Amino acid sequence: MIRDDIILMADASGLSFYGMGRDRDKFLHYLEAFAALVAAAERKACAEVCLSEWSTLGQRDAGGVFATAIRARGNT
């Protein structure tokens, strides 16, 4: 997710109408930090689902590969 994506989502949700007043740069800084936290939590949840679901199917190695790939997205 890049800054422009975050701004578009804030606009689509109506959030930008409340936060982009006097100090737009500060608002965007905190909005980006919030978006990063949400994205990290979602990656973690997806990785856990991979491990859980694939382990149930007896394919723990595949689940681990997918979970690792999902977690690695946070490093890009």
PyMOL Python script that loads the backbone (N, CA, C, O; Angstrom):
from pymol import cmd

cmd.read_pdbstr("""\
ATOM      1  N   MET A   1       0.847  -1.159   0.000  1.00  0.00           N
ATOM      2  CA  MET A   1       0.000   0.000   0.000  1.00  0.00           C
ATOM      3  C   MET A   1       0.901   1.233   0.000  1.00  0.00           C
ATOM      4  O   MET A   1       1.829   1.346   0.800  1.00  0.00           O
ATOM      5  N   ILE A   2       0.607   2.140  -0.902  1.00  0.00           N
ATOM      6  CA  ILE A   2       1.398   3.363  -0.972  1.00  0.00           C
ATOM      7  C   ILE A   2       0.555   4.538  -0.467  1.00  0.00           C
ATOM      8  O   ILE A   2      -0.659   4.427  -0.295  1.00  0.00           O
ATOM      9  N   ARG A   3       1.217   5.639  -0.242  1.00  0.00           N
ATOM     10  CA  ARG A   3       0.554   6.823   0.326  1.00  0.00           C
ATOM     11  C   ARG A   3      -0.683   7.235  -0.488  1.00  0.00           C
ATOM     12  O   ARG A   3      -1.719   7.572   0.086  1.00  0.00           O
ATOM     13  N   ASP A   4      -0.574   7.208  -1.809  1.00  0.00           N
ATOM     14  CA  ASP A   4      -1.717   7.595  -2.647  1.00  0.00           C
ATOM     15  C   ASP A   4      -2.906   6.664  -2.428  1.00  0.00           C
ATOM     16  O   ASP A   4      -4.053   7.112  -2.422  1.00  0.00           O
ATOM     17  N   ASP A   5      -2.635   5.361  -2.246  1.00  0.00           N
ATOM     18  CA  ASP A   5      -3.723   4.411  -1.968  1.00  0.00           C
ATOM     19  C   ASP A   5      -4.413   4.757  -0.651  1.00  0.00           C
ATOM     20  O   ASP A   5      -5.640   4.730  -0.552  1.00  0.00           O
ATOM     21  N   ILE A   6      -3.607   5.083   0.355  1.00  0.00           N
ATOM     22  CA  ILE A   6      -4.155   5.414   1.672  1.00  0.00           C
ATOM     23  C   ILE A   6      -5.023   6.662   1.589  1.00  0.00           C
ATOM     24  O   ILE A   6      -6.095   6.719   2.190  1.00  0.00           O
ATOM     25  N   ILE A   7      -4.562   7.659   0.846  1.00  0.00           N
ATOM     26  CA  ILE A   7      -5.336   8.888   0.691  1.00  0.00           C
ATOM     27  C   ILE A   7      -6.653   8.603  -0.036  1.00  0.00           C
ATOM     28  O   ILE A   7      -7.702   9.114   0.356  1.00  0.00           O
ATOM     29  N   LEU A   8      -6.600   7.796  -1.084  1.00  0.00           N
ATOM     30  CA  LEU A   8      -7.830   7.445  -1.806  1.00  0.00           C
ATOM     31  C   LEU A   8      -8.820   6.719  -0.904  1.00  0.00           C
ATOM     32  O   LEU A   8     -10.021   6.983  -0.960  1.00  0.00           O
ATOM     33  N   MET A   9      -8.323   5.808  -0.077  1.00  0.00           N
ATOM     34  CA  MET A   9      -9.210   5.086   0.839  1.00  0.00           C
ATOM     35  C   MET A   9      -9.780   6.018   1.903  1.00  0.00           C
ATOM     36  O   MET A   9     -10.943   5.893   2.285  1.00  0.00           O
ATOM     37  N   ALA A  10      -8.960   6.952   2.380  1.00  0.00           N
ATOM     38  CA  ALA A  10      -9.461   7.921   3.358  1.00  0.00           C
ATOM     39  C   ALA A  10     -10.558   8.780   2.731  1.00  0.00           C
ATOM     40  O   ALA A  10     -11.565   9.082   3.372  1.00  0.00           O
ATOM     41  N   ASP A  11     -10.356   9.165   1.489  1.00  0.00           N
ATOM     42  CA  ASP A  11     -11.385   9.938   0.780  1.00  0.00           C
ATOM     43  C   ASP A  11     -12.663   9.120   0.611  1.00  0.00           C
ATOM     44  O   ASP A  11     -13.763   9.613   0.859  1.00  0.00           O
ATOM     45  N   ALA A  12     -12.507   7.864   0.186  1.00  0.00           N
ATOM     46  CA  ALA A  12     -13.669   6.999  -0.059  1.00  0.00           C
ATOM     47  C   ALA A  12     -14.465   6.741   1.218  1.00  0.00           C
ATOM     48  O   ALA A  12     -15.687   6.605   1.173  1.00  0.00           O
ATOM     49  N   SER A  13     -13.773   6.673   2.353  1.00  0.00           N
ATOM     50  CA  SER A  13     -14.457   6.402   3.620  1.00  0.00           C
ATOM     51  C   SER A  13     -15.039   7.659   4.259  1.00  0.00           C
ATOM     52  O   SER A  13     -15.845   7.573   5.186  1.00  0.00           O
ATOM     53  N   GLY A  14     -14.633   8.818   3.766  1.00  0.00           N
ATOM     54  CA  GLY A  14     -15.077  10.077   4.355  1.00  0.00           C
ATOM     55  C   GLY A  14     -14.153  10.573   5.454  1.00  0.00           C
ATOM     56  O   GLY A  14     -14.352  11.670   5.975  1.00  0.00           O
ATOM     57  N   LEU A  15     -13.152   9.790   5.814  1.00  0.00           N
ATOM     58  CA  LEU A  15     -12.233  10.148   6.888  1.00  0.00           C
ATOM     59  C   LEU A  15     -11.472  11.427   6.581  1.00  0.00           C
ATOM     60  O   LEU A  15     -11.221  12.228   7.482  1.00  0.00           O
ATOM     61  N   SER A  16     -11.111  11.625   5.355  1.00  0.00           N
ATOM     62  CA  SER A  16     -10.292  12.790   5.022  1.00  0.00           C
ATOM     63  C   SER A  16     -11.015  14.115   5.297  1.00  0.00           C
ATOM     64  O   SER A  16     -10.370  15.141   5.513  1.00  0.00           O
ATOM     65  N   PHE A  17     -12.336  14.091   5.288  1.00  0.00           N
ATOM     66  CA  PHE A  17     -13.089  15.316   5.575  1.00  0.00           C
ATOM     67  C   PHE A  17     -12.894  15.764   7.020  1.00  0.00           C
ATOM     68  O   PHE A  17     -13.050  16.945   7.332  1.00  0.00           O
ATOM     69  N   TYR A  18     -12.551  14.821   7.905  1.00  0.00           N
ATOM     70  CA  TYR A  18     -12.368  15.140   9.313  1.00  0.00           C
ATOM     71  C   TYR A  18     -10.921  15.446   9.670  1.00  0.00           C
ATOM     72  O   TYR A  18     -10.661  16.158  10.640  1.00  0.00           O
ATOM     73  N   GLY A  19      -9.979  14.919   8.903  1.00  0.00           N
ATOM     74  CA  GLY A  19      -8.597  15.042   9.317  1.00  0.00           C
ATOM     75  C   GLY A  19      -7.720  15.930   8.494  1.00  0.00           C
ATOM     76  O   GLY A  19      -6.620  16.267   8.934  1.00  0.00           O
ATOM     77  N   MET A  20      -8.144  16.327   7.326  1.00  0.00           N
ATOM     78  CA  MET A  20      -7.255  17.082   6.455  1.00  0.00           C
ATOM     79  C   MET A  20      -7.487  18.583   6.571  1.00  0.00           C
ATOM     80  O   MET A  20      -7.616  19.289   5.571  1.00  0.00           O
ATOM     81  N   GLY A  21      -7.536  19.046   7.792  1.00  0.00           N
ATOM     82  CA  GLY A  21      -7.742  20.466   8.029  1.00  0.00           C
ATOM     83  C   GLY A  21      -6.449  21.238   7.981  1.00  0.00           C
ATOM     84  O   GLY A  21      -5.790  21.286   6.942  1.00  0.00           O
ATOM     85  N   ARG A  22      -6.078  21.841   9.087  1.00  0.00           N
ATOM     86  CA  ARG A  22      -4.929  22.735   9.148  1.00  0.00           C
ATOM     87  C   ARG A  22      -3.593  22.038   8.919  1.00  0.00           C
ATOM     88  O   ARG A  22      -2.724  22.565   8.225  1.00  0.00           O
ATOM     89  N   ASP A  23      -3.428  20.839   9.510  1.00  0.00           N
ATOM     90  CA  ASP A  23      -2.127  20.180   9.438  1.00  0.00           C
ATOM     91  C   ASP A  23      -2.241  18.878   8.650  1.00  0.00           C
ATOM     92  O   ASP A  23      -2.193  17.789   9.222  1.00  0.00           O
ATOM     93  N   ARG A  24      -2.391  19.000   7.347  1.00  0.00           N
ATOM     94  CA  ARG A  24      -2.606  17.844   6.467  1.00  0.00           C
ATOM     95  C   ARG A  24      -1.455  16.845   6.538  1.00  0.00           C
ATOM     96  O   ARG A  24      -1.695  15.638   6.571  1.00  0.00           O
ATOM     97  N   ASP A  25      -0.213  17.322   6.561  1.00  0.00           N
ATOM     98  CA  ASP A  25       0.941  16.417   6.600  1.00  0.00           C
ATOM     99  C   ASP A  25       0.966  15.582   7.872  1.00  0.00           C
ATOM    100  O   ASP A  25       1.275  14.391   7.828  1.00  0.00           O
ATOM    101  N   LYS A  26       0.648  16.191   8.988  1.00  0.00           N
ATOM    102  CA  LYS A  26       0.620  15.457  10.256  1.00  0.00           C
ATOM    103  C   LYS A  26      -0.492  14.400  10.227  1.00  0.00           C
ATOM    104  O   LYS A  26      -0.286  13.262  10.649  1.00  0.00           O
ATOM    105  N   PHE A  27      -1.660  14.785   9.729  1.00  0.00           N
ATOM    106  CA  PHE A  27      -2.772  13.841   9.615  1.00  0.00           C
ATOM    107  C   PHE A  27      -2.376  12.661   8.734  1.00  0.00           C
ATOM    108  O   PHE A  27      -2.624  11.511   9.098  1.00  0.00           O
ATOM    109  N   LEU A  28      -1.767  12.924   7.586  1.00  0.00           N
ATOM    110  CA  LEU A  28      -1.366  11.850   6.683  1.00  0.00           C
ATOM    111  C   LEU A  28      -0.313  10.946   7.318  1.00  0.00           C
ATOM    112  O   LEU A  28      -0.323   9.734   7.103  1.00  0.00           O
ATOM    113  N   HIS A  29       0.593  11.530   8.097  1.00  0.00           N
ATOM    114  CA  HIS A  29       1.605  10.732   8.797  1.00  0.00           C
ATOM    115  C   HIS A  29       0.928   9.713   9.721  1.00  0.00           C
ATOM    116  O   HIS A  29       1.272   8.531   9.701  1.00  0.00           O
ATOM    117  N   TYR A  30      -0.019  10.164  10.517  1.00  0.00           N
ATOM    118  CA  TYR A  30      -0.705   9.260  11.442  1.00  0.00           C
ATOM    119  C   TYR A  30      -1.620   8.290  10.712  1.00  0.00           C
ATOM    120  O   TYR A  30      -1.790   7.149  11.141  1.00  0.00           O
ATOM    121  N   LEU A  31      -2.199   8.730   9.631  1.00  0.00           N
ATOM    122  CA  LEU A  31      -3.044   7.841   8.831  1.00  0.00           C
ATOM    123  C   LEU A  31      -2.214   6.717   8.209  1.00  0.00           C
ATOM    124  O   LEU A  31      -2.651   5.567   8.181  1.00  0.00           O
ATOM    125  N   GLU A  32      -1.026   7.043   7.716  1.00  0.00           N
ATOM    126  CA  GLU A  32      -0.128   6.020   7.166  1.00  0.00           C
ATOM    127  C   GLU A  32       0.313   5.039   8.251  1.00  0.00           C
ATOM    128  O   GLU A  32       0.389   3.836   8.005  1.00  0.00           O
ATOM    129  N   ALA A  33       0.600   5.540   9.433  1.00  0.00           N
ATOM    130  CA  ALA A  33       0.990   4.664  10.535  1.00  0.00           C
ATOM    131  C   ALA A  33      -0.153   3.714  10.893  1.00  0.00           C
ATOM    132  O   ALA A  33       0.071   2.528  11.135  1.00  0.00           O
ATOM    133  N   PHE A  34      -1.362   4.233  10.926  1.00  0.00           N
ATOM    134  CA  PHE A  34      -2.533   3.403  11.212  1.00  0.00           C
ATOM    135  C   PHE A  34      -2.718   2.340  10.133  1.00  0.00           C
ATOM    136  O   PHE A  34      -2.963   1.173  10.440  1.00  0.00           O
ATOM    137  N   ALA A  35      -2.602   2.742   8.877  1.00  0.00           N
ATOM    138  CA  ALA A  35      -2.752   1.795   7.764  1.00  0.00           C
ATOM    139  C   ALA A  35      -1.704   0.688   7.837  1.00  0.00           C
ATOM    140  O   ALA A  35      -2.003  -0.470   7.545  1.00  0.00           O
ATOM    141  N   ALA A  36      -0.491   1.035   8.220  1.00  0.00           N
ATOM    142  CA  ALA A  36       0.574   0.027   8.344  1.00  0.00           C
ATOM    143  C   ALA A  36       0.254  -0.977   9.446  1.00  0.00           C
ATOM    144  O   ALA A  36       0.515  -2.170   9.291  1.00  0.00           O
ATOM    145  N   LEU A  37      -0.309  -0.507  10.553  1.00  0.00           N
ATOM    146  CA  LEU A  37      -0.693  -1.409  11.640  1.00  0.00           C
ATOM    147  C   LEU A  37      -1.820  -2.348  11.208  1.00  0.00           C
ATOM    148  O   LEU A  37      -1.797  -3.540  11.517  1.00  0.00           O
ATOM    149  N   VAL A  38      -2.794  -1.808  10.499  1.00  0.00           N
ATOM    150  CA  VAL A  38      -3.901  -2.639  10.012  1.00  0.00           C
ATOM    151  C   VAL A  38      -3.382  -3.680   9.025  1.00  0.00           C
ATOM    152  O   VAL A  38      -3.766  -4.847   9.095  1.00  0.00           O
ATOM    153  N   ALA A  39      -2.520  -3.267   8.116  1.00  0.00           N
ATOM    154  CA  ALA A  39      -1.965  -4.197   7.123  1.00  0.00           C
ATOM    155  C   ALA A  39      -1.148  -5.298   7.800  1.00  0.00           C
ATOM    156  O   ALA A  39      -1.234  -6.460   7.402  1.00  0.00           O
ATOM    157  N   ALA A  40      -0.358  -4.948   8.816  1.00  0.00           N
ATOM    158  CA  ALA A  40       0.440  -5.950   9.526  1.00  0.00           C
ATOM    159  C   ALA A  40      -0.457  -6.955  10.236  1.00  0.00           C
ATOM    160  O   ALA A  40      -0.177  -8.153  10.228  1.00  0.00           O
ATOM    161  N   ALA A  41      -1.524  -6.478  10.844  1.00  0.00           N
ATOM    162  CA  ALA A  41      -2.455  -7.381  11.529  1.00  0.00           C
ATOM    163  C   ALA A  41      -3.142  -8.311  10.526  1.00  0.00           C
ATOM    164  O   ALA A  41      -3.360  -9.488  10.815  1.00  0.00           O
ATOM    165  N   GLU A  42      -3.474  -7.789   9.371  1.00  0.00           N
ATOM    166  CA  GLU A  42      -4.124  -8.610   8.342  1.00  0.00           C
ATOM    167  C   GLU A  42      -3.159  -9.659   7.793  1.00  0.00           C
ATOM    168  O   GLU A  42      -3.553 -10.804   7.573  1.00  0.00           O
ATOM    169  N   ARG A  43      -1.902  -9.280   7.570  1.00  0.00           N
ATOM    170  CA  ARG A  43      -0.903 -10.257   7.117  1.00  0.00           C
ATOM    171  C   ARG A  43      -0.743 -11.374   8.135  1.00  0.00           C
ATOM    172  O   ARG A  43      -0.677 -12.550   7.775  1.00  0.00           O
ATOM    173  N   LYS A  44      -0.681 -11.004   9.403  1.00  0.00           N
ATOM    174  CA  LYS A  44      -0.530 -11.997  10.464  1.00  0.00           C
ATOM    175  C   LYS A  44      -1.729 -12.954  10.472  1.00  0.00           C
ATOM    176  O   LYS A  44      -1.557 -14.168  10.574  1.00  0.00           O
ATOM    177  N   ALA A  45      -2.920 -12.408  10.364  1.00  0.00           N
ATOM    178  CA  ALA A  45      -4.121 -13.250  10.365  1.00  0.00           C
ATOM    179  C   ALA A  45      -4.142 -14.179   9.156  1.00  0.00           C
ATOM    180  O   ALA A  45      -4.500 -15.350   9.281  1.00  0.00           O
ATOM    181  N   CYS A  46      -3.765 -13.672   8.002  1.00  0.00           N
ATOM    182  CA  CYS A  46      -3.733 -14.508   6.788  1.00  0.00           C
ATOM    183  C   CYS A  46      -2.703 -15.620   6.916  1.00  0.00           C
ATOM    184  O   CYS A  46      -2.961 -16.758   6.525  1.00  0.00           O
ATOM    185  N   ALA A  47      -1.543 -15.294   7.461  1.00  0.00           N
ATOM    186  CA  ALA A  47      -0.493 -16.302   7.643  1.00  0.00           C
ATOM    187  C   ALA A  47      -0.964 -17.395   8.599  1.00  0.00           C
ATOM    188  O   ALA A  47      -0.699 -18.576   8.374  1.00  0.00           O
ATOM    189  N   GLU A  48      -1.659 -17.004   9.660  1.00  0.00           N
ATOM    190  CA  GLU A  48      -2.160 -17.990  10.614  1.00  0.00           C
ATOM    191  C   GLU A  48      -3.215 -18.892   9.978  1.00  0.00           C
ATOM    192  O   GLU A  48      -3.261 -20.089  10.262  1.00  0.00           O
ATOM    193  N   VAL A  49      -4.060 -18.324   9.121  1.00  0.00           N
ATOM    194  CA  VAL A  49      -5.057 -19.139   8.419  1.00  0.00           C
ATOM    195  C   VAL A  49      -4.360 -20.141   7.515  1.00  0.00           C
ATOM    196  O   VAL A  49      -4.754 -21.306   7.463  1.00  0.00           O
ATOM    197  N   CYS A  50      -3.337 -19.707   6.807  1.00  0.00           N
ATOM    198  CA  CYS A  50      -2.588 -20.629   5.943  1.00  0.00           C
ATOM    199  C   CYS A  50      -2.035 -21.800   6.741  1.00  0.00           C
ATOM    200  O   CYS A  50      -2.199 -22.960   6.365  1.00  0.00           O
ATOM    201  N   LEU A  51      -1.382 -21.478   7.838  1.00  0.00           N
ATOM    202  CA  LEU A  51      -0.797 -22.545   8.655  1.00  0.00           C
ATOM    203  C   LEU A  51      -1.872 -23.486   9.173  1.00  0.00           C
ATOM    204  O   LEU A  51      -1.713 -24.707   9.143  1.00  0.00           O
ATOM    205  N   SER A  52      -2.956 -22.914   9.644  1.00  0.00           N
ATOM    206  CA  SER A  52      -4.031 -23.714  10.219  1.00  0.00           C
ATOM    207  C   SER A  52      -4.728 -24.578   9.174  1.00  0.00           C
ATOM    208  O   SER A  52      -4.885 -25.784   9.363  1.00  0.00           O
ATOM    209  N   GLU A  53      -5.143 -23.964   8.079  1.00  0.00           N
ATOM    210  CA  GLU A  53      -5.898 -24.681   7.048  1.00  0.00           C
ATOM    211  C   GLU A  53      -5.059 -25.746   6.357  1.00  0.00           C
ATOM    212  O   GLU A  53      -5.511 -26.875   6.170  1.00  0.00           O
ATOM    213  N   TRP A  54      -3.847 -25.387   5.983  1.00  0.00           N
ATOM    214  CA  TRP A  54      -3.010 -26.347   5.263  1.00  0.00           C
ATOM    215  C   TRP A  54      -2.540 -27.466   6.178  1.00  0.00           C
ATOM    216  O   TRP A  54      -2.348 -28.596   5.730  1.00  0.00           O
ATOM    217  N   SER A  55      -2.354 -27.158   7.465  1.00  0.00           N
ATOM    218  CA  SER A  55      -1.967 -28.205   8.408  1.00  0.00           C
ATOM    219  C   SER A  55      -3.106 -29.209   8.567  1.00  0.00           C
ATOM    220  O   SER A  55      -2.864 -30.410   8.691  1.00  0.00           O
ATOM    221  N   THR A  56      -4.337 -28.725   8.563  1.00  0.00           N
ATOM    222  CA  THR A  56      -5.513 -29.591   8.659  1.00  0.00           C
ATOM    223  C   THR A  56      -5.564 -30.543   7.478  1.00  0.00           C
ATOM    224  O   THR A  56      -6.000 -31.686   7.610  1.00  0.00           O
ATOM    225  N   LEU A  57      -5.118 -30.071   6.327  1.00  0.00           N
ATOM    226  CA  LEU A  57      -5.123 -30.901   5.123  1.00  0.00           C
ATOM    227  C   LEU A  57      -3.895 -31.801   5.044  1.00  0.00           C
ATOM    228  O   LEU A  57      -3.723 -32.535   4.071  1.00  0.00           O
ATOM    229  N   GLY A  58      -3.046 -31.747   6.057  1.00  0.00           N
ATOM    230  CA  GLY A  58      -1.851 -32.579   6.063  1.00  0.00           C
ATOM    231  C   GLY A  58      -0.739 -32.043   5.188  1.00  0.00           C
ATOM    232  O   GLY A  58       0.151 -32.794   4.787  1.00  0.00           O
ATOM    233  N   GLN A  59      -0.775 -30.764   4.889  1.00  0.00           N
ATOM    234  CA  GLN A  59       0.229 -30.163   4.010  1.00  0.00           C
ATOM    235  C   GLN A  59       0.901 -29.000   4.719  1.00  0.00           C
ATOM    236  O   GLN A  59       0.930 -27.879   4.210  1.00  0.00           O
ATOM    237  N   ARG A  60       1.435 -29.275   5.885  1.00  0.00           N
ATOM    238  CA  ARG A  60       2.046 -28.226   6.695  1.00  0.00           C
ATOM    239  C   ARG A  60       3.147 -27.480   5.950  1.00  0.00           C
ATOM    240  O   ARG A  60       3.291 -26.269   6.113  1.00  0.00           O
ATOM    241  N   ASP A  61       3.929 -28.195   5.129  1.00  0.00           N
ATOM    242  CA  ASP A  61       5.006 -27.524   4.399  1.00  0.00           C
ATOM    243  C   ASP A  61       4.456 -26.446   3.472  1.00  0.00           C
ATOM    244  O   ASP A  61       5.006 -25.348   3.396  1.00  0.00           O
ATOM    245  N   ALA A  62       3.372 -26.760   2.767  1.00  0.00           N
ATOM    246  CA  ALA A  62       2.768 -25.775   1.860  1.00  0.00           C
ATOM    247  C   ALA A  62       2.233 -24.586   2.654  1.00  0.00           C
ATOM    248  O   ALA A  62       2.412 -23.435   2.254  1.00  0.00           O
ATOM    249  N   GLY A  63       1.580 -24.863   3.774  1.00  0.00           N
ATOM    250  CA  GLY A  63       1.065 -23.778   4.611  1.00  0.00           C
ATOM    251  C   GLY A  63       2.171 -22.876   5.098  1.00  0.00           C
ATOM    252  O   GLY A  63       2.011 -21.656   5.150  1.00  0.00           O
ATOM    253  N   GLY A  64       3.308 -23.479   5.461  1.00  0.00           N
ATOM    254  CA  GLY A  64       4.445 -22.690   5.914  1.00  0.00           C
ATOM    255  C   GLY A  64       5.013 -21.812   4.817  1.00  0.00           C
ATOM    256  O   GLY A  64       5.423 -20.678   5.067  1.00  0.00           O
ATOM    257  N   VAL A  65       5.037 -22.338   3.597  1.00  0.00           N
ATOM    258  CA  VAL A  65       5.525 -21.556   2.458  1.00  0.00           C
ATOM    259  C   VAL A  65       4.614 -20.359   2.215  1.00  0.00           C
ATOM    260  O   VAL A  65       5.087 -19.240   2.011  1.00  0.00           O
ATOM    261  N   PHE A  66       3.303 -20.601   2.238  1.00  0.00           N
ATOM    262  CA  PHE A  66       2.360 -19.498   2.020  1.00  0.00           C
ATOM    263  C   PHE A  66       2.439 -18.478   3.150  1.00  0.00           C
ATOM    264  O   PHE A  66       2.438 -17.272   2.905  1.00  0.00           O
ATOM    265  N   ALA A  67       2.506 -18.960   4.376  1.00  0.00           N
ATOM    266  CA  ALA A  67       2.583 -18.054   5.523  1.00  0.00           C
ATOM    267  C   ALA A  67       3.836 -17.197   5.446  1.00  0.00           C
ATOM    268  O   ALA A  67       3.787 -16.001   5.733  1.00  0.00           O
ATOM    269  N   THR A  68       4.947 -17.790   5.067  1.00  0.00           N
ATOM    270  CA  THR A  68       6.204 -17.043   4.936  1.00  0.00           C
ATOM    271  C   THR A  68       6.089 -15.982   3.841  1.00  0.00           C
ATOM    272  O   THR A  68       6.562 -14.858   4.005  1.00  0.00           O
ATOM    273  N   ALA A  69       5.464 -16.346   2.732  1.00  0.00           N
ATOM    274  CA  ALA A  69       5.282 -15.390   1.633  1.00  0.00           C
ATOM    275  C   ALA A  69       4.410 -14.209   2.064  1.00  0.00           C
ATOM    276  O   ALA A  69       4.694 -13.062   1.716  1.00  0.00           O
ATOM    277  N   ILE A  70       3.355 -14.492   2.818  1.00  0.00           N
ATOM    278  CA  ILE A  70       2.474 -13.417   3.290  1.00  0.00           C
ATOM    279  C   ILE A  70       3.231 -12.496   4.244  1.00  0.00           C
ATOM    280  O   ILE A  70       3.149 -11.272   4.134  1.00  0.00           O
ATOM    281  N   ARG A  71       3.961 -13.088   5.169  1.00  0.00           N
ATOM    282  CA  ARG A  71       4.714 -12.257   6.124  1.00  0.00           C
ATOM    283  C   ARG A  71       5.774 -11.427   5.419  1.00  0.00           C
ATOM    284  O   ARG A  71       6.046 -10.299   5.830  1.00  0.00           O
ATOM    285  N   ALA A  72       6.375 -11.962   4.370  1.00  0.00           N
ATOM    286  CA  ALA A  72       7.428 -11.258   3.632  1.00  0.00           C
ATOM    287  C   ALA A  72       6.901 -10.006   2.947  1.00  0.00           C
ATOM    288  O   ALA A  72       7.662  -9.072   2.694  1.00  0.00           O
ATOM    289  N   ARG A  73       5.626  -9.977   2.649  1.00  0.00           N
ATOM    290  CA  ARG A  73       5.051  -8.772   2.018  1.00  0.00           C
ATOM    291  C   ARG A  73       5.227  -7.555   2.894  1.00  0.00           C
ATOM    292  O   ARG A  73       5.260  -6.434   2.387  1.00  0.00           O
ATOM    293  N   GLY A  74       5.340  -7.742   4.190  1.00  0.00           N
ATOM    294  CA  GLY A  74       5.544  -6.619   5.100  1.00  0.00           C
ATOM    295  C   GLY A  74       6.927  -6.004   4.977  1.00  0.00           C
ATOM    296  O   GLY A  74       7.167  -4.901   5.467  1.00  0.00           O
ATOM    297  N   ASN A  75       7.829  -6.711   4.330  1.00  0.00           N
ATOM    298  CA  ASN A  75       9.197  -6.206   4.180  1.00  0.00           C
ATOM    299  C   ASN A  75       9.415  -5.473   2.872  1.00  0.00           C
ATOM    300  O   ASN A  75      10.533  -5.059   2.569  1.00  0.00           O
ATOM    301  N   THR A  76       8.356  -5.311   2.097  1.00  0.00           N
ATOM    302  CA  THR A  76       8.517  -4.657   0.786  1.00  0.00           C
ATOM    303  C   THR A  76       8.034  -3.225   0.842  1.00  0.00           C
ATOM    304  O   THR A  76       8.089  -2.516  -0.163  1.00  0.00           O
TER     305      THR A  76
END
""", "prot")
cmd.dss("prot")
cmd.show_as("cartoon", "prot")
cmd.util.cbc("prot")
cmd.orient("prot")
